[in-house]
Amino acid sequence: NVAAPTDELRGRAEGAHASQYEAIDLLLGLREPELGGRPDLLDAVGLNFYPDNQWYLEGSMIPLGHHHYRPLSRMLAEASQPYSKPIFLAETMSEGSARPAWLHYVCQEVREAMRQGVRIEGICLYPIAAYPGWDDYRLADVGLFSAAADNGERDVYRPLADELRRQQGLFDGA
């Protein structure tokens, strides 16, 4: 979700938001069909969703709970409408102690989207293990597993494991 901080930037923000679907549109032949895209080239639409995936154009992140923050369920419905393809969350995760709450939010929103008729095939927790940051090599404390110890072993982050087990049970009962 790319929101406009001012009315003057609304058109550019809408364009930035729509640009995330360009590759899918090209693959399906909905845009520039002369490139050879066609519906049978794509079986499912994979989407990524992280805590910082909503922001103001030329500005800051929109925090969860803010009135400009769009619920994931609405964004999943928006992404599914033009394509008639199943969706899966290819990447989602948060850092530190926010991991269980983030998984809870994502799963709750996925179930809501499914209640609205969105075909969702799954959720992939990614990254699944802590790692050195991409650009600053700080420890990105993410996922289900800790960074590897000197002996190569990793610890399981119990709060996330417990929430994952709870969410699996809720999906199994759905």
C-alpha positions in Angstrom: 0.0 0.0 0.0 1.5 3.3 -1.1 -0.6 6.2 0.2 -0.6 9.8 -0.6 0.4 12.2 2.2 -1.2 15.1 0.3 -3.9 15.4 -2.4 -1.2 16.7 -4.8 0.6 13.3 -4.6 -2.5 11.1 -4.9 -2.0 10.3 -8.6 1.7 9.4 -8.2 0.9 7.3 -5.1 -1.8 5.4 -7.0 0.7 4.7 -9.8 3.3 3.5 -7.4 0.8 1.2 -5.7 -0.4 -0.2 -9.1 3.2 -0.8 -10.3 3.5 -3.8 -7.9 1.3 -5.8 -10.3 3.1 -5.0 -13.5 5.1 -8.3 -13.7 1.9 -10.3 -13.2 0.1 -8.3 -15.8 2.9 -8.9 -18.3 3.1 -12.7 -17.6 -0.7 -13.0 -18.1 -0.7 -10.9 -21.3 -3.0 -8.3 -19.7 -0.3 -5.7 -20.5 1.8 -5.5 -23.6 0.4 -8.8 -25.0 2.9 -8.6 -27.9 5.6 -9.8 -25.4 3.9 -13.2 -25.3 2.2 -13.3 -21.9 -0.8 -15.5 -21.5 -3.0 -16.9 -18.7 -1.5 -20.4 -18.7 1.9 -19.1 -17.8 0.9 -18.4 -14.2 -0.7 -20.9 -11.8 -0.8 -18.8 -8.7 0.0 -15.3 -7.5 2.7 -15.1 -4.9 2.7 -12.0 -2.7 5.1 -10.7 0.0 3.8 -8.9 3.1 6.0 -7.4 5.8 5.4 -4.9 8.6 7.0 -2.1 6.5 5.1 -2.8 3.3 2.8 0.2 3.7 4.2 3.7 3.4 3.5 7.2 2.3 4.9 8.2 -1.1 8.1 10.1 -0.4 7.6 9.5 3.3 7.5 7.2 6.2 6.1 3.8 6.9 2.4 3.6 7.9 2.1 1.7 11.2 -0.3 -1.0 11.9 -3.5 0.5 13.4 -3.1 3.9 11.7 -6.2 5.0 9.7 -4.2 4.9 6.4 -3.1 1.3 7.1 -5.0 -1.0 4.8 -6.0 -4.4 6.3 -4.2 -7.3 4.6 -7.5 -9.0 3.9 -8.6 -6.1 1.7 -5.3 -6.1 -0.2 -5.5 -9.8 -0.8 -9.0 -9.4 -2.2 -7.7 -6.5 -4.4 -4.9 -8.7 -5.7 -7.1 -11.6 -6.5 -9.9 -9.9 -8.4 -8.2 -9.2 -11.7 -6.4 -12.5 -12.0 -8.8 -15.4 -11.1 -5.8 -17.3 -9.8 -5.1 -18.7 -6.3 -2.9 -16.6 -4.0 -0.2 -17.5 -1.6 1.8 -15.4 0.7 5.3 -16.2 -0.5 7.0 -14.2 2.2 5.9 -12.8 5.6 7.8 -12.3 8.9 8.6 -9.7 11.5 11.5 -9.2 13.8 12.2 -9.8 17.5 9.4 -10.2 19.9 6.8 -9.0 17.3 7.0 -12.3 15.4 4.1 -14.1 17.1 1.8 -11.1 17.0 2.7 -10.5 13.3 1.9 -14.2 12.5 -1.4 -13.8 14.4 -2.4 -10.7 12.4 -1.4 -12.2 9.1 -3.3 -15.5 9.7 -6.4 -13.6 11.0 -6.4 -11.5 7.9 -5.9 -14.5 5.6 -8.9 -16.2 7.2 -11.0 -13.1 6.7 -10.0 -12.9 3.0 -10.9 -16.6 2.6 -14.3 -15.9 4.2 -14.7 -13.3 1.5 -14.1 -15.8 -1.2 -10.4 -15.2 -1.9 -8.6 -18.4 -2.9 -5.5 -18.6 -0.7 -3.3 -21.6 -0.9 -0.8 -21.0 1.9 1.5 -18.8 3.9 5.2 -19.1 3.8 7.2 -17.8 6.8 10.2 -16.2 5.3 12.9 -15.8 6.3 12.6 -18.8 8.6 15.9 -18.2 10.4 17.8 -15.3 11.8 20.5 -13.9 9.4 23.0 -11.0 9.0 21.2 -8.0 7.7 21.4 -7.3 3.9 23.0 -4.0 4.1 24.5 -3.6 7.6 25.2 -7.1 8.7 23.3 -6.6 12.0 21.6 -9.7 13.2 18.1 -9.8 11.8 16.3 -11.7 14.5 13.5 -13.2 12.4 11.9 -16.5 11.8 11.4 -19.6 13.8 15.1 -20.4 14.3 18.0 -18.4 15.8 21.2 -17.7 14.2 23.5 -20.7 14.0 25.7 -21.3 17.1 29.4 -22.1 16.6 28.4 -25.8 16.5 25.9 -25.1 13.7 22.8 -25.7 15.9 19.9 -23.3 16.0 17.4 -22.7 18.8 13.6 -22.6 18.1 11.9 -19.3 19.1 9.2 -20.9 21.3 6.7 -18.0 21.2 6.5 -18.1 17.4 6.5 -21.9 17.4 3.5 -21.9 19.8 1.6 -19.3 17.7 2.4 -21.2 14.5 0.9 -24.4 16.1 -2.1 -22.4 17.3 -2.7 -21.0 13.8 -2.3 -24.3 12.2 -5.1 -25.6 14.4 -7.3 -22.7 13.5 -6.8 -23.3 9.8 -7.3 -27.1 10.2 -10.7 -26.3 11.9 -11.7 -23.7 9.2 
